[in-house]
């Protein structure tokens, strides 16, 4: 259900586009399973996304992709965590802490 998938990603559509590009690269024989209209829709958004007004709130969206890889950006470099309620996310500081603490337990 491609229209639903586009709607679910919403403003995070660049993540969907990147996954689709990687899917086509990794599985070239399956790339035709992604409808052309979906790729065209997403690719048409790219120029606007890169030329929009700069975000004055320094957010690193990395934690939305990997809970471990971008911790330095959040903890040491002063970027805001988009998972937090205060920055548009749905998690409390305590939930982010628990989620981060679980990294060591999982590893």
C-alpha angles and dihedrals in degrees: 000000000000098000089054092048091052090049093048093053091048111159089001091068092124088070091055091048092051091050092050092050091050090046090055090048096047096040106029092167090057099043092099088068088078108079115240091231090061093054092044091050093051096041091052088061095056101083093049092048092055095045100045121117113288115262109244090197103078102227126172108203090192094104088063087064102034126012092205110032098067101041092109090057091054101036102036110018099048101245118148121243112240091203090073123095089234091061101042099279131116102236132094122225088255092053092049089049092051092046091051094045089055090064092077092045092051094047 
